[in-house]
Amino acid sequence: MDGFIRLVRRLLIEAKVPESYIAVDKRVELPGWFRAEKKWDLVIVHERELVAAVEFKSQIGPSFGNNFNNRTEEALGSATDIWAAYREGAFKPSSRPFLGYLMLLEDCDRSRAAVKTVAPHFPVFPEFSGASYRDRYAILIEKMLRDRLYDGACFLLSQTESADTGDYVEPHPELTFSKFITPLLARVATICQP
């Protein structure tokens, strides 16, 4: 995942965003509404204006079930918290910042296998019936985009053997790296020119 963070940082710098505006590893805490602060993976601040915050997440097996639920709650909670903080003026004088989410999932038999749903009282939505964890991540991330919880999102698959080569697959046409990075670069280019 660090490679993707470095890639996004490099692309931002190539787009003429000064390095001093981009925070990675340090100075990535942003205030929340429901909690005091949250560490983001990449934050862009220009002249005290929050321009963008991006979360980079990954998951490998074997425990896809618990980890998927945790990642889902984390992604929804982070977006809900930062948008509430924005609404309440935490980032004044910032205009609406770009919020991004990049997910890298291990591509293996277990992540591709259909997952049983448990619905003792009410039926699950039909898109979840017979869906694998790979499918569930695509559903989650697409829904987060459509509900405008995130402004850009990317869903990538990679096999563990590809760790050294960096090879990955983009399983969903709306959740490609290009469709994630292009609006981010456009957003920061309009604000962060030195």
Short mmCIF file of the C-alpha atoms (twelve columns), coordinates in Angstrom:
data_MODEL
# 
_entry.id   MODEL 
# 
loop_
_atom_site.group_PDB 
_atom_site.id 
_atom_site.type_symbol 
_atom_site.label_atom_id 
_atom_site.label_alt_id 
_atom_site.label_comp_id 
_atom_site.label_asym_id 
_atom_site.label_seq_id 
_atom_site.Cartn_x 
_atom_site.Cartn_y 
_atom_site.Cartn_z 
_atom_site.pdbx_PDB_model_num 
ATOM 1   C CA . MET A 1   0.000   0.000   0.000   1 
ATOM 2   C CA . ASP A 2   2.921   2.337   0.647   1 
ATOM 3   C CA . GLY A 3   3.735   2.129   -3.066  1 
ATOM 4   C CA . PHE A 4   0.313   3.534   -3.980  1 
ATOM 5   C CA . ILE A 5   0.692   6.341   -1.454  1 
ATOM 6   C CA . ARG A 6   4.098   7.208   -2.948  1 
ATOM 7   C CA . LEU A 7   2.630   7.051   -6.468  1 
ATOM 8   C CA . VAL A 8   -0.234  9.417   -5.627  1 
ATOM 9   C CA . ARG A 9   2.185   11.784  -3.886  1 
ATOM 10  C CA . ARG A 10  4.494   11.746  -6.920  1 
ATOM 11  C CA . LEU A 11  1.582   12.428  -9.300  1 
ATOM 12  C CA . LEU A 12  0.502   15.369  -7.140  1 
ATOM 13  C CA . ILE A 13  4.027   16.803  -7.222  1 
ATOM 14  C CA . GLU A 14  4.168   16.310  -11.016 1 
ATOM 15  C CA . ALA A 15  0.871   18.255  -11.177 1 
ATOM 16  C CA . LYS A 16  2.755   21.173  -9.556  1 
ATOM 17  C CA . VAL A 17  1.417   20.741  -6.026  1 
ATOM 18  C CA . PRO A 18  4.254   21.921  -3.763  1 
ATOM 19  C CA . GLU A 19  5.623   19.118  -1.590  1 
ATOM 20  C CA . SER A 20  5.088   21.212  1.530   1 
ATOM 21  C CA . TYR A 21  1.307   21.073  0.953   1 
ATOM 22  C CA . ILE A 22  1.238   17.249  0.984   1 
ATOM 23  C CA . ALA A 23  1.314   15.427  4.306   1 
ATOM 24  C CA . VAL A 24  2.031   11.701  4.486   1 
ATOM 25  C CA . ASP A 25  2.965   9.798   7.679   1 
ATOM 26  C CA . LYS A 26  3.219   12.972  9.811   1 
ATOM 27  C CA . ARG A 27  0.797   15.847  10.288  1 
ATOM 28  C CA . VAL A 28  -2.098  13.810  8.840   1 
ATOM 29  C CA . GLU A 29  -4.517  14.273  11.741  1 
ATOM 30  C CA . LEU A 30  -7.773  16.054  10.977  1 
ATOM 31  C CA . PRO A 31  -10.473 17.001  13.475  1 
ATOM 32  C CA . GLY A 32  -13.664 15.005  13.533  1 
ATOM 33  C CA . TRP A 33  -17.131 15.784  14.815  1 
ATOM 34  C CA . PHE A 34  -17.745 12.496  16.641  1 
ATOM 35  C CA . ARG A 35  -14.122 12.071  17.763  1 
ATOM 36  C CA . ALA A 36  -11.331 14.530  18.441  1 
ATOM 37  C CA . GLU A 37  -9.214  13.640  15.417  1 
ATOM 38  C CA . LYS A 38  -8.468  10.956  12.846  1 
ATOM 39  C CA . LYS A 39  -5.252  10.136  11.029  1 
ATOM 40  C CA . TRP A 40  -5.660  10.097  7.251   1 
ATOM 41  C CA . ASP A 41  -3.062  8.540   4.964   1 
ATOM 42  C CA . LEU A 42  -2.572  11.601  2.766   1 
ATOM 43  C CA . VAL A 43  -3.678  15.157  3.478   1 
ATOM 44  C CA . ILE A 44  -3.298  18.252  1.311   1 
ATOM 45  C CA . VAL A 45  -3.490  21.663  2.992   1 
ATOM 46  C CA . HIS A 46  -2.893  24.944  1.166   1 
ATOM 47  C CA . GLU A 47  -2.831  28.245  3.050   1 
ATOM 48  C CA . ARG A 48  -4.860  26.769  5.940   1 
ATOM 49  C CA . GLU A 49  -7.428  25.336  3.540   1 
ATOM 50  C CA . LEU A 50  -8.106  21.602  3.582   1 
ATOM 51  C CA . VAL A 51  -7.918  20.626  -0.085  1 
ATOM 52  C CA . ALA A 52  -8.020  16.831  0.139   1 
ATOM 53  C CA . ALA A 53  -7.855  13.841  2.460   1 
ATOM 54  C CA . VAL A 54  -7.306  10.306  1.181   1 
ATOM 55  C CA . GLU A 55  -7.583  6.931   2.883   1 
ATOM 56  C CA . PHE A 56  -5.570  3.955   1.549   1 
ATOM 57  C CA . LYS A 57  -6.705  0.532   2.771   1 
ATOM 58  C CA . SER A 58  -5.772  -3.050  2.000   1 
ATOM 59  C CA . GLN A 59  -6.914  -6.480  3.052   1 
ATOM 60  C CA . ILE A 60  -5.419  -9.924  2.743   1 
ATOM 61  C CA . GLY A 61  -6.853  -13.243 3.897   1 
ATOM 62  C CA . PRO A 62  -7.602  -15.514 5.494   1 
ATOM 63  C CA . SER A 63  -10.127 -13.646 7.679   1 
ATOM 64  C CA . PHE A 64  -12.123 -11.771 5.057   1 
ATOM 65  C CA . GLY A 65  -15.439 -11.705 6.946   1 
ATOM 66  C CA . ASN A 66  -14.475 -9.772  10.078  1 
ATOM 67  C CA . ASN A 67  -12.034 -7.580  8.210   1 
ATOM 68  C CA . PHE A 68  -14.600 -6.681  5.548   1 
ATOM 69  C CA . ASN A 69  -17.087 -5.617  8.210   1 
ATOM 70  C CA . ASN A 70  -14.406 -3.585  10.003  1 
ATOM 71  C CA . ARG A 71  -13.297 -1.887  6.768   1 
ATOM 72  C CA . THR A 72  -16.924 -1.093  5.907   1 
ATOM 73  C CA . GLU A 73  -17.629 0.495   9.287   1 
ATOM 74  C CA . GLU A 74  -14.325 2.357   9.174   1 
ATOM 75  C CA . ALA A 75  -14.936 3.804   5.679   1 
ATOM 76  C CA . LEU A 76  -18.496 4.868   6.458   1 
ATOM 77  C CA . GLY A 77  -17.559 6.256   9.858   1 
ATOM 78  C CA . SER A 78  -14.577 8.240   8.584   1 
ATOM 79  C CA . ALA A 79  -16.616 9.860   5.823   1 
ATOM 80  C CA . THR A 80  -19.560 10.609  8.125   1 
ATOM 81  C CA . ASP A 81  -17.235 12.097  10.736  1 
ATOM 82  C CA . ILE A 82  -15.248 14.357  8.415   1 
ATOM 83  C CA . TRP A 83  -18.342 15.641  6.581   1 
ATOM 84  C CA . ALA A 84  -19.992 16.474  9.921   1 
ATOM 85  C CA . ALA A 85  -16.814 18.281  10.997  1 
ATOM 86  C CA . TYR A 86  -16.816 20.172  7.690   1 
ATOM 87  C CA . ARG A 87  -20.492 21.089  8.122   1 
ATOM 88  C CA . GLU A 88  -19.727 22.431  11.606  1 
ATOM 89  C CA . GLY A 89  -16.870 24.620  10.338  1 
ATOM 90  C CA . ALA A 90  -13.820 22.640  11.485  1 
ATOM 91  C CA . PHE A 91  -11.878 23.471  8.328   1 
ATOM 92  C CA . LYS A 92  -12.883 27.119  7.794   1 
ATOM 93  C CA . PRO A 93  -12.211 28.820  5.438   1 
ATOM 94  C CA . SER A 94  -12.019 25.662  3.297   1 
ATOM 95  C CA . SER A 95  -14.419 25.006  0.487   1 
ATOM 96  C CA . ARG A 96  -15.604 21.387  0.245   1 
ATOM 97  C CA . PRO A 97  -12.445 19.234  0.254   1 
ATOM 98  C CA . PHE A 98  -11.870 16.217  -1.986  1 
ATOM 99  C CA . LEU A 99  -12.304 12.989  -0.033  1 
ATOM 100 C CA . GLY A 100 -10.702 9.893   -1.560  1 
ATOM 101 C CA . TYR A 101 -10.657 6.173   -0.817  1 
ATOM 102 C CA . LEU A 102 -8.405  3.513   -2.350  1 
ATOM 103 C CA . MET A 103 -8.908  -0.181  -1.515  1 
ATOM 104 C CA . LEU A 104 -6.501  -2.979  -2.439  1 
ATOM 105 C CA . LEU A 105 -7.848  -6.511  -1.882  1 
ATOM 106 C CA . GLU A 106 -5.973  -9.799  -2.120  1 
ATOM 107 C CA . ASP A 107 -7.134  -11.655 -5.222  1 
ATOM 108 C CA . CYS A 108 -7.439  -15.294 -4.163  1 
ATOM 109 C CA . ASP A 109 -9.946  -18.152 -4.142  1 
ATOM 110 C CA . ARG A 110 -11.327 -17.090 -0.754  1 
ATOM 111 C CA . SER A 111 -11.954 -13.464 -1.786  1 
ATOM 112 C CA . ARG A 112 -13.681 -14.677 -4.993  1 
ATOM 113 C CA . ALA A 113 -15.906 -17.300 -3.324  1 
ATOM 114 C CA . ALA A 114 -19.601 -16.619 -2.742  1 
ATOM 115 C CA . VAL A 115 -20.419 -15.644 0.837   1 
ATOM 116 C CA . LYS A 116 -23.511 -16.937 2.591   1 
ATOM 117 C CA . THR A 117 -25.902 -14.296 3.890   1 
ATOM 118 C CA . VAL A 118 -27.803 -14.646 7.151   1 
ATOM 119 C CA . ALA A 119 -31.214 -12.977 7.202   1 
ATOM 120 C CA . PRO A 120 -33.415 -14.405 9.978   1 
ATOM 121 C CA . HIS A 121 -35.833 -11.468 10.038  1 
ATOM 122 C CA . PHE A 122 -35.596 -9.518  6.784   1 
ATOM 123 C CA . PRO A 123 -34.079 -10.275 3.395   1 
ATOM 124 C CA . VAL A 124 -30.751 -8.745  2.407   1 
ATOM 125 C CA . PHE A 125 -30.672 -6.516  -0.648  1 
ATOM 126 C CA . PRO A 126 -30.478 -8.699  -3.782  1 
ATOM 127 C CA . GLU A 127 -27.010 -7.508  -4.848  1 
ATOM 128 C CA . PHE A 128 -25.542 -9.211  -1.771  1 
ATOM 129 C CA . SER A 129 -27.034 -12.649 -2.449  1 
ATOM 130 C CA . GLY A 130 -24.239 -14.914 -3.624  1 
ATOM 131 C CA . ALA A 131 -21.736 -12.062 -3.674  1 
ATOM 132 C CA . SER A 132 -18.090 -12.747 -2.858  1 
ATOM 133 C CA . TYR A 133 -15.966 -10.410 -0.711  1 
ATOM 134 C CA . ARG A 134 -14.558 -9.067  -3.966  1 
ATOM 135 C CA . ASP A 135 -18.136 -8.288  -5.075  1 
ATOM 136 C CA . ARG A 136 -19.037 -6.843  -1.685  1 
ATOM 137 C CA . TYR A 137 -16.122 -4.409  -1.781  1 
ATOM 138 C CA . ALA A 138 -17.137 -3.257  -5.254  1 
ATOM 139 C CA . ILE A 139 -20.728 -2.788  -4.055  1 
ATOM 140 C CA . LEU A 140 -19.586 -0.880  -0.957  1 
ATOM 141 C CA . ILE A 141 -17.246 1.457   -2.783  1 
ATOM 142 C CA . GLU A 142 -19.663 2.129   -5.631  1 
ATOM 143 C CA . LYS A 143 -22.426 2.946   -3.139  1 
ATOM 144 C CA . MET A 144 -20.120 5.267   -1.173  1 
ATOM 145 C CA . LEU A 145 -19.389 7.174   -4.380  1 
ATOM 146 C CA . ARG A 146 -23.029 7.333   -5.437  1 
ATOM 147 C CA . ASP A 147 -24.018 8.607   -1.978  1 
ATOM 148 C CA . ARG A 148 -21.234 11.216  -2.243  1 
ATOM 149 C CA . LEU A 149 -19.485 10.026  0.901   1 
ATOM 150 C CA . TYR A 150 -16.283 10.058  -1.166  1 
ATOM 151 C CA . ASP A 151 -15.465 12.173  -4.208  1 
ATOM 152 C CA . GLY A 152 -13.124 9.617   -5.734  1 
ATOM 153 C CA . ALA A 153 -12.598 5.939   -5.044  1 
ATOM 154 C CA . CYS A 154 -10.575 3.097   -6.443  1 
ATOM 155 C CA . PHE A 155 -10.851 -0.678  -6.023  1 
ATOM 156 C CA . LEU A 156 -7.853  -2.821  -6.954  1 
ATOM 157 C CA . LEU A 157 -7.089  -6.531  -6.730  1 
ATOM 158 C CA . SER A 158 -3.646  -8.052  -6.436  1 
ATOM 159 C CA . GLN A 159 -2.311  -11.527 -5.794  1 
ATOM 160 C CA . THR A 160 0.212   -11.962 -2.994  1 
ATOM 161 C CA . GLU A 161 2.751   -13.155 -5.571  1 
ATOM 162 C CA . SER A 162 2.530   -9.693  -7.190  1 
ATOM 163 C CA . ALA A 163 3.911   -7.881  -4.151  1 
ATOM 164 C CA . ASP A 164 7.325   -7.459  -5.786  1 
ATOM 165 C CA . THR A 165 6.048   -6.511  -9.252  1 
ATOM 166 C CA . GLY A 166 3.183   -4.250  -8.195  1 
ATOM 167 C CA . ASP A 167 0.781   -5.908  -10.643 1 
ATOM 168 C CA . TYR A 168 -2.900  -5.324  -9.984  1 
ATOM 169 C CA . VAL A 169 -6.304  -5.698  -11.630 1 
ATOM 170 C CA . GLU A 170 -9.145  -3.169  -11.784 1 
ATOM 171 C CA . PRO A 171 -12.318 -5.302  -11.520 1 
ATOM 172 C CA . HIS A 172 -14.890 -2.496  -11.686 1 
ATOM 173 C CA . PRO A 173 -15.029 -0.003  -14.590 1 
ATOM 174 C CA . GLU A 174 -16.159 2.888   -12.366 1 
ATOM 175 C CA . LEU A 175 -13.556 2.272   -9.674  1 
ATOM 176 C CA . THR A 176 -10.305 2.437   -11.646 1 
ATOM 177 C CA . PHE A 177 -7.160  4.200   -10.551 1 
ATOM 178 C CA . SER A 178 -7.562  6.679   -13.411 1 
ATOM 179 C CA . LYS A 179 -11.104 7.595   -12.332 1 
ATOM 180 C CA . PHE A 180 -9.804  8.092   -8.798  1 
ATOM 181 C CA . ILE A 181 -6.675  10.128  -9.554  1 
ATOM 182 C CA . THR A 182 -8.033  12.360  -12.342 1 
ATOM 183 C CA . PRO A 183 -10.591 14.269  -10.223 1 
ATOM 184 C CA . LEU A 184 -8.105  14.486  -7.350  1 
ATOM 185 C CA . LEU A 185 -5.463  16.055  -9.591  1 
ATOM 186 C CA . ALA A 186 -8.046  18.391  -11.140 1 
ATOM 187 C CA . ARG A 187 -9.256  19.507  -7.729  1 
ATOM 188 C CA . VAL A 188 -5.840  20.240  -6.308  1 
ATOM 189 C CA . ALA A 189 -4.613  21.894  -9.516  1 
ATOM 190 C CA . THR A 190 -7.302  24.561  -9.225  1 
ATOM 191 C CA . ILE A 191 -6.290  25.460  -5.675  1 
ATOM 192 C CA . CYS A 192 -2.656  24.548  -5.047  1 
ATOM 193 C CA . GLN A 193 -0.738  26.337  -7.771  1 
ATOM 194 C CA . PRO A 194 2.253   28.061  -6.147  1 
# 
